[in-house]
C-alpha cells in the first residue's frame, strides 16, 4: 500500500507573521463585534434604546477604551469601582451580586 504524500509548504518568516497578524485581526474583530453587538441588542430590546442613546453608549465605550489604552485606568480599577458602587463583582468570568 502506497503512503499518501503530504504537501509541504515553504513560507518566509514575513509570510508567517502576516498569517498570524491576519488571524489575530479576524479574531479581534469577531470578539469586538460580539462585545458591542450583544449589549447594543440588549439595550435596544430590553431598555428601549433608540439610535441616539445607542450612539451615546458607543461613544462612551469608545472613550473608556481610549482611556484604558492610554493607561488612565485598568480592568482592576473598573472591577473595584463597580463592586463598590453597585455590589456587582466579577469572579472567574461570572457576575456575582453582594
N, CA, C and O atoms as a GROMACS GRO file, in nm:
protein
  392
    1UNK      N    1   0.084  -0.118   0.000
    1UNK     CA    2   0.000   0.000   0.000
    1UNK      C    3   0.089   0.124   0.000
    1UNK      O    4   0.182   0.137   0.079
    2UNK      N    5   0.056   0.216  -0.092
    2UNK     CA    6   0.136   0.337  -0.102
    2UNK      C    7   0.103   0.434   0.009
    2UNK      O    8  -0.013   0.449   0.048
    3UNK      N    9   0.205   0.499   0.060
    3UNK     CA   10   0.187   0.601   0.162
    3UNK      C   11   0.146   0.731   0.093
    3UNK      O   12   0.208   0.772  -0.005
    4UNK      N   13   0.041   0.794   0.145
    4UNK     CA   14  -0.009   0.917   0.087
    4UNK      C   15   0.090   1.030   0.113
    4UNK      O   16   0.140   1.047   0.224
    5UNK      N   17   0.118   1.107   0.009
    5UNK     CA   18   0.210   1.219   0.022
    5UNK      C   19   0.138   1.335   0.091
    5UNK      O   20   0.021   1.364   0.066
    6UNK      N   21   0.213   1.399   0.177
    6UNK     CA   22   0.164   1.517   0.247
    6UNK      C   23   0.232   1.638   0.185
    6UNK      O   24   0.354   1.643   0.170
    7UNK      N   25   0.150   1.737   0.150
    7UNK     CA   26   0.206   1.857   0.089
    7UNK      C   27   0.296   1.930   0.187
    7UNK      O   28   0.266   1.939   0.306
    8UNK      N   29   0.404   1.981   0.136
    8UNK     CA   30   0.498   2.059   0.216
    8UNK      C   31   0.502   2.200   0.160
    8UNK      O   32   0.513   2.220   0.039
    9UNK      N   33   0.494   2.298   0.249
    9UNK     CA   34   0.496   2.437   0.207
    9UNK      C   35   0.615   2.506   0.270
    9UNK      O   36   0.650   2.481   0.385
   10UNK      N   37   0.677   2.591   0.194
   10UNK     CA   38   0.787   2.672   0.244
   10UNK      C   39   0.739   2.816   0.250
   10UNK      O   40   0.704   2.876   0.148
   11UNK      N   41   0.737   2.872   0.370
   11UNK     CA   42   0.693   3.009   0.390
   11UNK      C   43   0.807   3.090   0.449
   11UNK      O   44   0.888   3.041   0.527
   12UNK      N   45   0.810   3.214   0.408
   12UNK     CA   46   0.909   3.304   0.468
   12UNK      C   47   0.859   3.346   0.606
   12UNK      O   48   0.741   3.330   0.639
   13UNK      N   49   0.951   3.400   0.685
   13UNK     CA   50   0.913   3.449   0.817
   13UNK      C   51   0.808   3.559   0.804
   13UNK      O   52   0.714   3.566   0.883
   14UNK      N   53   0.823   3.644   0.703
   14UNK     CA   54   0.728   3.752   0.680
   14UNK      C   55   0.589   3.697   0.646
   14UNK      O   56   0.488   3.750   0.693
   15UNK      N   57   0.581   3.592   0.566
   15UNK     CA   58   0.453   3.532   0.532
   15UNK      C   59   0.387   3.472   0.657
   15UNK      O   60   0.265   3.484   0.676
   16UNK      N   61   0.466   3.409   0.741
   16UNK     CA   62   0.413   3.351   0.865
   16UNK      C   63   0.360   3.462   0.956
   16UNK      O   64   0.251   3.449   1.012
   17UNK      N   65   0.436   3.569   0.969
   17UNK     CA   66   0.392   3.681   1.052
   17UNK      C   67   0.263   3.743   0.997
   17UNK      O   68   0.174   3.779   1.074
   18UNK      N   69   0.252   3.756   0.865
   18UNK     CA   70   0.131   3.810   0.804
   18UNK      C   71   0.010   3.719   0.829
   18UNK      O   72  -0.100   3.768   0.854
   19UNK      N   73   0.031   3.590   0.823
   19UNK     CA   74  -0.077   3.495   0.852
   19UNK      C   75  -0.121   3.510   0.997
   19UNK      O   76  -0.241   3.512   1.026
   20UNK      N   77  -0.024   3.521   1.088
   20UNK     CA   78  -0.057   3.538   1.230
   20UNK      C   79  -0.130   3.669   1.254
   20UNK      O   80  -0.228   3.673   1.329
   21UNK      N   81  -0.085   3.777   1.193
   21UNK     CA   82  -0.150   3.908   1.208
   21UNK      C   83  -0.292   3.905   1.155
   21UNK      O   84  -0.383   3.961   1.217
   22UNK      N   85  -0.312   3.841   1.042
   22UNK     CA   86  -0.447   3.832   0.984
   22UNK      C   87  -0.539   3.752   1.076
   22UNK      O   88  -0.653   3.792   1.099
   23UNK      N   89  -0.491   3.639   1.127
   23UNK     CA   90  -0.573   3.556   1.216
   23UNK      C   91  -0.607   3.632   1.344
   23UNK      O   92  -0.720   3.625   1.392
   24UNK      N   93  -0.509   3.703   1.399
   24UNK     CA   94  -0.533   3.781   1.520
   24UNK      C   95  -0.634   3.892   1.494
   24UNK      O   96  -0.723   3.915   1.575
   25UNK      N   97  -0.620   3.959   1.382
   25UNK     CA   98  -0.710   4.067   1.346
   25UNK      C   99  -0.853   4.016   1.330
   25UNK      O  100  -0.948   4.078   1.376
   26UNK      N  101  -0.868   3.902   1.264
   26UNK     CA  102  -1.001   3.843   1.245
   26UNK      C  103  -1.062   3.802   1.378
   26UNK      O  104  -1.182   3.820   1.400
   27UNK      N  105  -0.981   3.745   1.467
   27UNK     CA  106  -1.031   3.705   1.599
   27UNK      C  107  -1.072   3.827   1.681
   27UNK      O  108  -1.175   3.825   1.748
   28UNK      N  109  -0.992   3.931   1.676
   28UNK     CA  110  -1.024   4.053   1.750
   28UNK      C  111  -1.150   4.119   1.695
   28UNK      O  112  -1.231   4.170   1.772
   29UNK      N  113  -1.166   4.119   1.562
   29UNK     CA  114  -1.286   4.176   1.501
   29UNK      C  115  -1.409   4.101   1.547
   29UNK      O  116  -1.510   4.162   1.580
   30UNK      N  117  -1.401   3.968   1.549
   30UNK     CA  118  -1.513   3.886   1.593
   30UNK      C  119  -1.546   3.914   1.740
   30UNK      O  120  -1.662   3.932   1.776
   31UNK      N  121  -1.443   3.919   1.824
   31UNK     CA  122  -1.464   3.945   1.968
   31UNK      C  123  -1.523   4.085   1.989
   31UNK      O  124  -1.614   4.102   2.070
   32UNK      N  125  -1.471   4.183   1.916
   32UNK     CA  126  -1.522   4.320   1.929
   32UNK      C  127  -1.669   4.326   1.886
   32UNK      O  128  -1.751   4.388   1.954
   33UNK      N  129  -1.701   4.261   1.776
   33UNK     CA  130  -1.840   4.261   1.729
   33UNK      C  131  -1.932   4.197   1.833
   33UNK      O  132  -2.041   4.248   1.859
   34UNK      N  133  -1.888   4.087   1.893
   34UNK     CA  134  -1.968   4.022   1.997
   34UNK      C  135  -1.987   4.116   2.116
   34UNK      O  136  -2.099   4.133   2.165
   35UNK      N  137  -1.878   4.177   2.161
   35UNK     CA  138  -1.884   4.257   2.283
   35UNK      C  139  -1.957   4.390   2.261
   35UNK      O  140  -1.995   4.454   2.359
   36UNK      N  141  -1.976   4.432   2.137
   36UNK     CA  142  -2.052   4.554   2.111
   36UNK      C  143  -2.195   4.520   2.069
   36UNK      O  144  -2.290   4.581   2.119
   37UNK      N  145  -2.212   4.426   1.978
   37UNK     CA  146  -2.345   4.400   1.925
   37UNK      C  147  -2.439   4.337   2.027
   37UNK      O  148  -2.557   4.372   2.031
   38UNK      N  149  -2.389   4.248   2.110
   38UNK     CA  150  -2.476   4.184   2.209
   38UNK      C  151  -2.532   4.286   2.309
   38UNK      O  152  -2.653   4.290   2.330
   39UNK      N  153  -2.447   4.370   2.371
   39UNK     CA  154  -2.503   4.471   2.462
   39UNK      C  155  -2.594   4.570   2.390
   39UNK      O  156  -2.696   4.612   2.446
   40UNK      N  157  -2.560   4.608   2.267
   40UNK     CA  158  -2.646   4.701   2.194
   40UNK      C  159  -2.785   4.642   2.173
   40UNK      O  160  -2.885   4.713   2.185
   41UNK      N  161  -2.792   4.514   2.141
   41UNK     CA  162  -2.921   4.450   2.120
   41UNK      C  163  -2.999   4.441   2.250
   41UNK      O  164  -3.121   4.459   2.250
   42UNK      N  165  -2.931   4.414   2.362
   42UNK     CA  166  -2.998   4.410   2.493
   42UNK      C  167  -3.053   4.549   2.527
   42UNK      O  168  -3.167   4.563   2.570
   43UNK      N  169  -2.970   4.651   2.506
   43UNK     CA  170  -3.016   4.787   2.534
   43UNK      C  171  -3.136   4.823   2.446
   43UNK      O  172  -3.227   4.892   2.492
   44UNK      N  173  -3.136   4.779   2.325
   44UNK     CA  174  -3.247   4.807   2.233
   44UNK      C  175  -3.372   4.729   2.272
   44UNK      O  176  -3.480   4.786   2.287
   45UNK      N  177  -3.358   4.597   2.290
   45UNK     CA  178  -3.474   4.511   2.315
   45UNK      C  179  -3.534   4.529   2.454
   45UNK      O  180  -3.656   4.534   2.469
   46UNK      N  181  -3.449   4.539   2.556
   46UNK     CA  182  -3.498   4.536   2.694
   46UNK      C  183  -3.513   4.674   2.758
   46UNK      O  184  -3.586   4.690   2.856
   47UNK      N  185  -3.444   4.772   2.704
   47UNK     CA  186  -3.449   4.905   2.764
   47UNK      C  187  -3.498   5.013   2.668
   47UNK      O  188  -3.502   5.131   2.702
   48UNK      N  189  -3.535   4.972   2.547
   48UNK     CA  190  -3.595   5.063   2.452
   48UNK      C  191  -3.502   5.169   2.394
   48UNK      O  192  -3.548   5.272   2.346
   49UNK      N  193  -3.371   5.145   2.399
   49UNK     CA  194  -3.278   5.243   2.344
   49UNK      C  195  -3.302   5.259   2.194
   49UNK      O  196  -3.320   5.160   2.122
   50UNK      N  197  -3.303   5.384   2.149
   50UNK     CA  198  -3.309   5.414   2.007
   50UNK      C  199  -3.170   5.448   1.957
   50UNK      O  200  -3.071   5.429   2.027
   51UNK      N  201  -3.166   5.499   1.834
   51UNK     CA  202  -3.038   5.528   1.769
   51UNK      C  203  -2.953   5.625   1.851
   51UNK      O  204  -2.833   5.604   1.868
   52UNK      N  205  -3.014   5.731   1.901
   52UNK     CA  206  -2.939   5.835   1.975
   52UNK      C  207  -2.872   5.777   2.100
   52UNK      O  208  -2.753   5.798   2.122
   53UNK      N  209  -2.950   5.706   2.181
   53UNK     CA  210  -2.891   5.651   2.305
   53UNK      C  211  -2.791   5.540   2.275
   53UNK      O  212  -2.693   5.526   2.347
   54UNK      N  213  -2.814   5.462   2.170
   54UNK     CA  214  -2.717   5.360   2.133
   54UNK      C  215  -2.587   5.425   2.087
   54UNK      O  216  -2.478   5.378   2.121
   55UNK      N  217  -2.597   5.533   2.010
   55UNK     CA  218  -2.477   5.605   1.967
   55UNK      C  219  -2.404   5.664   2.087
   55UNK      O  220  -2.281   5.660   2.092
   56UNK      N  221  -2.478   5.718   2.183
   56UNK     CA  222  -2.415   5.770   2.306
   56UNK      C  223  -2.341   5.659   2.379
   56UNK      O  224  -2.228   5.678   2.425
   57UNK      N  225  -2.404   5.543   2.391
   57UNK     CA  226  -2.342   5.428   2.456
   57UNK      C  227  -2.211   5.392   2.384
   57UNK      O  228  -2.108   5.374   2.449
   58UNK      N  229  -2.215   5.383   2.251
   58UNK     CA  230  -2.096   5.350   2.173
   58UNK      C  231  -1.986   5.454   2.198
   58UNK      O  232  -1.870   5.418   2.216
   59UNK      N  233  -2.024   5.581   2.198
   59UNK     CA  234  -1.925   5.688   2.223
   59UNK      C  235  -1.861   5.674   2.360
   59UNK      O  236  -1.740   5.690   2.375
   60UNK      N  237  -1.943   5.645   2.462
   60UNK     CA  238  -1.889   5.631   2.598
   60UNK      C  239  -1.798   5.509   2.610
   60UNK      O  240  -1.695   5.515   2.678
   61UNK      N  241  -1.835   5.400   2.544
   61UNK     CA  242  -1.748   5.281   2.545
   61UNK      C  243  -1.616   5.315   2.475
   61UNK      O  244  -1.509   5.276   2.522
   62UNK      N  245  -1.624   5.386   2.362
   62UNK     CA  246  -1.502   5.424   2.289
   62UNK      C  247  -1.413   5.514   2.375
   62UNK      O  248  -1.291   5.499   2.375
   63UNK      N  249  -1.474   5.607   2.448
   63UNK     CA  250  -1.397   5.695   2.536
   63UNK      C  251  -1.328   5.616   2.647
   63UNK      O  252  -1.212   5.640   2.680
   64UNK      N  253  -1.402   5.521   2.705
   64UNK     CA  254  -1.344   5.441   2.812
   64UNK      C  255  -1.232   5.352   2.758
   64UNK      O  256  -1.130   5.335   2.823
   65UNK      N  257  -1.251   5.295   2.640
   65UNK     CA  258  -1.148   5.213   2.578
   65UNK      C  259  -1.023   5.296   2.550
   65UNK      O  260  -0.911   5.249   2.568
   66UNK      N  261  -1.043   5.419   2.505
   66UNK     CA  262  -0.931   5.509   2.481
   66UNK      C  263  -0.854   5.536   2.612
   66UNK      O  264  -0.731   5.532   2.614
   67UNK      N  265  -0.928   5.562   2.719
   67UNK     CA  266  -0.864   5.585   2.849
   67UNK      C  267  -0.789   5.461   2.896
   67UNK      O  268  -0.679   5.470   2.951
   68UNK      N  269  -0.848   5.344   2.873
   68UNK     CA  270  -0.784   5.217   2.909
   68UNK      C  271  -0.654   5.200   2.828
   68UNK      O  272  -0.549   5.167   2.883
   69UNK      N  273  -0.665   5.223   2.696
   69UNK     CA  274  -0.547   5.206   2.609
   69UNK      C  275  -0.435   5.304   2.643
   69UNK      O  276  -0.318   5.273   2.624
   70UNK      N  277  -0.471   5.422   2.694
   70UNK     CA  278  -0.370   5.521   2.732
   70UNK      C  279  -0.318   5.499   2.874
   70UNK      O  280  -0.230   5.572   2.919
   71UNK      N  281  -0.371   5.398   2.944
   71UNK     CA  282  -0.323   5.365   3.077
   71UNK      C  283  -0.383   5.449   3.189
   71UNK      O  284  -0.334   5.445   3.302
   72UNK      N  285  -0.488   5.525   3.158
   72UNK     CA  286  -0.551   5.608   3.262
   72UNK      C  287  -0.633   5.524   3.359
   72UNK      O  288  -0.657   5.567   3.472
   73UNK      N  289  -0.676   5.407   3.318
   73UNK     CA  290  -0.747   5.315   3.406
   73UNK      C  291  -0.717   5.173   3.360
   73UNK      O  292  -0.671   5.150   3.249
   74UNK      N  293  -0.744   5.080   3.449
   74UNK     CA  294  -0.723   4.940   3.413
   74UNK      C  295  -0.844   4.858   3.457
   74UNK      O  296  -0.934   4.909   3.525
   75UNK      N  297  -0.846   4.732   3.418
   75UNK     CA  298  -0.962   4.648   3.448
   75UNK      C  299  -0.982   4.628   3.598
   75UNK      O  300  -1.096   4.618   3.644
   76UNK      N  301  -0.875   4.624   3.673
   76UNK     CA  302  -0.888   4.611   3.818
   76UNK      C  303  -0.959   4.732   3.877
   76UNK      O  304  -1.045   4.719   3.964
   77UNK      N  305  -0.923   4.853   3.828
   77UNK     CA  306  -0.990   4.975   3.874
   77UNK      C  307  -1.140   4.969   3.846
   77UNK      O  308  -1.222   5.001   3.932
   78UNK      N  309  -1.173   4.927   3.726
   78UNK     CA  310  -1.314   4.919   3.687
   78UNK      C  311  -1.388   4.817   3.772
   78UNK      O  312  -1.499   4.842   3.818
   79UNK      N  313  -1.325   4.703   3.792
   79UNK     CA  314  -1.386   4.596   3.872
   79UNK      C  315  -1.411   4.643   4.016
   79UNK      O  316  -1.519   4.620   4.071
   80UNK      N  317  -1.314   4.709   4.076
   80UNK     CA  318  -1.327   4.758   4.213
   80UNK      C  319  -1.436   4.864   4.221
   80UNK      O  320  -1.519   4.862   4.312
   81UNK      N  321  -1.438   4.957   4.126
   81UNK     CA  322  -1.539   5.063   4.125
   81UNK      C  323  -1.679   5.006   4.111
   81UNK      O  324  -1.770   5.046   4.183
   82UNK      N  325  -1.697   4.911   4.020
   82UNK     CA  326  -1.829   4.850   4.003
   82UNK      C  327  -1.874   4.778   4.130
   82UNK      O  328  -1.990   4.786   4.169
   83UNK      N  329  -1.781   4.708   4.193
   83UNK     CA  330  -1.818   4.638   4.316
   83UNK      C  331  -1.854   4.738   4.427
   83UNK      O  332  -1.953   4.719   4.497
   84UNK      N  333  -1.774   4.843   4.442
   84UNK     CA  334  -1.802   4.942   4.547
   84UNK      C  335  -1.933   5.017   4.522
   84UNK      O  336  -2.009   5.043   4.616
   85UNK      N  337  -1.959   5.051   4.397
   85UNK     CA  338  -2.076   5.133   4.366
   85UNK      C  339  -2.205   5.055   4.344
   85UNK      O  340  -2.315   5.108   4.364
   86UNK      N  341  -2.192   4.927   4.304
   86UNK     CA  342  -2.314   4.851   4.273
   86UNK      C  343  -2.325   4.718   4.346
   86UNK      O  344  -2.433   4.658   4.350
   87UNK      N  345  -2.215   4.672   4.404
   87UNK     CA  346  -2.217   4.541   4.469
   87UNK      C  347  -2.198   4.426   4.371
   87UNK      O  348  -2.203   4.310   4.410
   88UNK      N  349  -2.177   4.457   4.244
   88UNK     CA  350  -2.157   4.352   4.143
   88UNK      C  351  -2.008   4.325   4.132
   88UNK      O  352  -1.927   4.416   4.115
   89UNK      N  353  -1.973   4.196   4.142
   89UNK     CA  354  -1.833   4.155   4.138
   89UNK      C  355  -1.816   4.048   4.030
   89UNK      O  356  -1.903   3.963   4.011
   90UNK      N  357  -1.705   4.055   3.960
   90UNK     CA  358  -1.672   3.954   3.861
   90UNK      C  359  -1.582   3.851   3.928
   90UNK      O  360  -1.475   3.884   3.980
   91UNK      N  361  -1.627   3.725   3.926
   91UNK     CA  362  -1.550   3.615   3.984
   91UNK      C  363  -1.539   3.505   3.879
   91UNK      O  364  -1.639   3.445   3.839
   92UNK      N  365  -1.417   3.479   3.835
   92UNK     CA  366  -1.393   3.375   3.734
   92UNK      C  367  -1.482   3.392   3.612
   92UNK      O  368  -1.541   3.295   3.563
   93UNK      N  369  -1.493   3.514   3.562
   93UNK     CA  370  -1.572   3.541   3.442
   93UNK      C  371  -1.723   3.540   3.463
   93UNK      O  372  -1.798   3.545   3.366
   94UNK      N  373  -1.768   3.533   3.588
   94UNK     CA  374  -1.911   3.533   3.616
   94UNK      C  375  -1.941   3.651   3.707
   94UNK      O  376  -1.856   3.694   3.786
   95UNK      N  377  -2.062   3.705   3.697
   95UNK     CA  378  -2.101   3.819   3.776
   95UNK      C  379  -2.175   3.773   3.902
   95UNK      O  380  -2.266   3.690   3.895
   96UNK      N  381  -2.135   3.826   4.014
   96UNK     CA  382  -2.200   3.795   4.143
   96UNK      C  383  -2.245   3.927   4.206
   96UNK      O  384  -2.180   4.030   4.190
   97UNK      N  385  -2.355   3.921   4.275
   97UNK     CA  386  -2.404   4.040   4.345
   97UNK      C  387  -2.397   4.014   4.495
   97UNK      O  388  -2.432   3.907   4.544
   98UNK      N  389  -2.350   4.117   4.567
   98UNK     CA  390  -2.340   4.104   4.714
   98UNK      C  391  -2.476   4.086   4.776
   98UNK      O  392  -2.488   4.074   4.898
   0.00000   0.00000   0.00000
